[in-house]
């Protein structure tokens, strides 16, 4: 199994239990997956077969999707990591020995359930599928508890999966001849790219000792970039993750050291960034369902040589899905107000990863950045970033004013802005190198060539 993906699933499972405990709905949420009504198993089976057909066609045309490095380590690396996370969670909530034992029991049950999840498609990476399904369950639970009507998501059949499309955007595809059944597919390598990028960013953060002996990570952009200048391998790792995705088309050539930071505090930051991306992206896509956007008329499109009915989304729909997505991510992550920065940073981090792929691909393919290429049916990323913050701020003021103060909001916003500056400056430092690849006629991986040839 993939060591890093296994560790992230482990962290996600324990984190989910923590969120349940904090919201006072632990038992209800822990069993919600078992009590969900069966909704159209035949429709979902047809959708899964249709996805597998599209994956086969797309892979034959664009090549195998990018995968992370595989390892001989056992799944969920370990009980040592698991026990440590349980102890930390129990201590943070001052649990008694009996409560800690019950908490661990529920976590083990949840871990085993997701460990055994497998997509019916032979082309789906089992590790990534488990992560997507896990995030999906958290978003669906958040929607059931907080969005009316509470059973809205149970009336539409959605099959989640990945496709090598050469586009960062998710695709909403109508399943032929089956009522109210859709595929929501994500670019195959994007979640791997986001995972490795979150690790690359976390690795740049210097650690300082406080007066009481605690180690803290520094996110001051000036200090971070000074740390990068002193340790050039940090900038190199950032660049190599980009090249692995866009030029090599694979991640298994990267050093094993890229898959862990080697320091638990940095690993925790990377995990929060990655989970923040996942919950926002899944929340956004479920936002389209909750808004009824998938019920619109489809337009003919082609994936891997196959004709499909793609659901087009206008800017108004995308901004509406962003609004629901960030609110659902908030509900899914709200263990404490400390998670507010992680929610904002997660959405920002997704938009930054999207921009990095678009701008780096354009530089390699054409020697310049072509803003018109990015976005497609999505609004510009700066507009989306401002809108997401505006919506979340208004939402908190209406419904969470007693829990999140203006000073809490400003502190979270400041932290998110620091990460924005760090990513911007790391990418700027690599722009010349990326342009030189174009000058040397080093091309993109097959799955990206059609996408970026449009701007030439």
Steps between C-alpha positions, in 0.01 A plus 500: 500500500601861470659600828407868486141438388464241775624743763266775373203266511596413856520867598171574322318221681620608845430865410146410400443334836634813670252714306216273602597522864529878490159547342330271750370271226763230511274201528254624240772574245699186568203287400356721224672304224325183618155657526498677165206388286584295192461731203493351153766228515434407136543860388826528692625171352431627150681822590803310628520292182466816290784662695722196444425517126599868488815430702604223262441721197676801652803298611537344157508849345688705763706237679491365855414753769764635734538297817693549818793290606416154625656354811530160664380641831176366637174686463437768762871473588443434812345451810764723659377803302141404572549470876691831512216682320242348733698606808539855367127526423404361840732743680365801308146418618597389854342158449488250784659157446156353431413774250838460330442126467158556338644770273775263384248220440292723271812619319611141435156408364502803272856429386416141405188605311693742279801273470278242330343742252578416139379655178347257251719652232832330440641838392432680828786528748366334819690734735371817336149357466485438875606857574243652259221282641601591854488872426173446315340339805606794718347749255181297461464478879552876529234559233246266661537672836508860380336538156126475444340284378731262686450209258575699186825318418324163526283581198785521250742218419862616476802285420832661595823411325805619310588539133819607322348803324787750489271752673507589868126562509256228607260373234129437563378240253149365449484118501311396182155344533492523880286760674666746742836322490827685442873455509712759675857439393822667606822524302687183592821648631367816661446366852847344495643830380316687777623251759865532393467876468361524854803305623737720299346813655500361854866405461594866440361616836780556754461373855576720800506418871278702734612611846316206657678252274223432246579476128291727277487537123562845358281621212644851470576519124825692558637233733370217282664633185822566691486133605451398136802708391711325762372154397476498122371142500166638623454709185620205292237271654226752415619506138540123471141437611379731220722328242396152615135587434530698178811365326558148632130427542581288805603540861668167570833640379517745790721422801333326795589803714240706310220292656561600862653814646685303766355716777158431662403867531564562132320178406197625695501830306528314168210276598281800585580664167422182309180430690394864459535463123311172496205619705468825305516326161250232602283767663506702177391203289224405743406868495411459133272209591332687784438797269351277230772593249539140383137495388584743218523407136820320402727596213690260281868469587777247451717321758769266373321466168165421664199728455341603830226732622688750715306732732613857424532736797471875461692745721192558717473126561871469580488783753187351652673162534803674653270658759341169598836325478672723754203481738493118477876489556452714810233266638716196421813641670366698793670340799590848623550853377867403449384319186374823343843586358533144366166533318596831335852379423360175356280683248782744419745212466275330245482820294878539523560142386261560212687818400839330530395223261351745250787749510780243509343300217463816293864602564631159396273474195519858371774683688249739658197516726166530322233595757221442250583131492430454870153498640285372215150502643636605841540863612856635543669361809544841664125562469426155644741554791340833593148359461574194717633718781207740472247216515668323792533825697132585447400145593698511825356838596143371448523157660822472701546847652510361854771249408720693256589862578626760256847465652480122434402574140780752447757263650386219266505736202851613589621140519344420162663810347839382625462169317388691189821703504719194557353311204508805273866565568603135468337483158649831384845363585439210257353692206833550323581130530161403359542736204844352429336160462297647215815651346667158519190345335423278797134416460210419727380151588248363243195564719575875510601566137156559354399727786795735460529479122181708490697808602766472230 
